Amino acid sequence: MTPKVWYIAGASGTGKSTRARSIAAECDPARTLLVSTDVIRAQLRSVLSRTDHPDLWGESFNLPSRDGDELRAANDGSLVNISGFLRQCEPILHAVNAAVAYSISEGWDTIVEGVH
């Protein structure tokens, strides 16, 4: 059987983790990997320096801006740092891709959930 991969993304508090657990409950637990981008970010913080990757230590909704960063207004009028979020996502995406590739190579279904 061909492994399946689900990606569940959205803002904080929208039910991503709940939906991911619901899908996982319908899968074979012996061949299903559940990947959280929050967990990956925490793991990356343990191996990547804060100096080289400062955006990993911020929260996606309030990253500090640098000169030239693209900022966009949120619904509440605050500014969201799009450039900082993309910098934060880059190493997380590499780790997610590695996890999915490994999971597929093992024949496992994979559920990826997170803001990133």
Secondary structure as the mmCIF struct_conf table of DSSP 4:
data_model
#
loop_
_struct_conf.conf_type_id
_struct_conf.id
_struct_conf.beg_label_comp_id
_struct_conf.beg_label_asym_id
_struct_conf.beg_label_seq_id
_struct_conf.end_label_comp_id
_struct_conf.end_label_asym_id
_struct_conf.end_label_seq_id
STRN STRN1 VAL A 5 ALA A 9
BEND BEND1 ALA A 11 ALA A 11
TURN_TY1_P TURN_TY1_P1 SER A 12 GLY A 13
BEND BEND2 THR A 14 GLY A 15
HELX_RH_AL_P HELX_RH_AL_P1 LYS A 16 ALA A 25
TURN_TY1_P TURN_TY1_P2 GLU A 26 GLU A 26
BEND BEND3 CYS A 27 CYS A 27
HELX_RH_3T_P HELX_RH_3T_P1 PRO A 29 ARG A 31
STRN STRN2 THR A 32 SER A 36
HELX_RH_AL_P HELX_RH_AL_P2 THR A 37 VAL A 47
BEND BEND4 LEU A 48 LEU A 48
TURN_TY1_P TURN_TY1_P3 ARG A 50 ASP A 52
HELX_RH_3T_P HELX_RH_3T_P2 PRO A 54 TRP A 57
BEND BEND5 GLY A 58 GLY A 58
TURN_TY1_P TURN_TY1_P4 SER A 60 PHE A 61
BEND BEND6 ASN A 62 ASN A 62
HELX_LH_PP_P HELX_LH_PP_P1 LEU A 63 SER A 65
TURN_TY1_P TURN_TY1_P5 ASP A 67 GLY A 68
STRN STRN3 LEU A 71 ALA A 73
TURN_TY1_P TURN_TY1_P6 ASN A 75 ASP A 76
BEND BEND7 GLY A 77 GLY A 77
STRN STRN4 LEU A 79 ASN A 81
HELX_RH_AL_P HELX_RH_AL_P3 ILE A 82 SER A 105
TURN_TY1_P TURN_TY1_P7 GLU A 106 GLY A 107
STRN STRN5 ASP A 109 GLY A 114
#
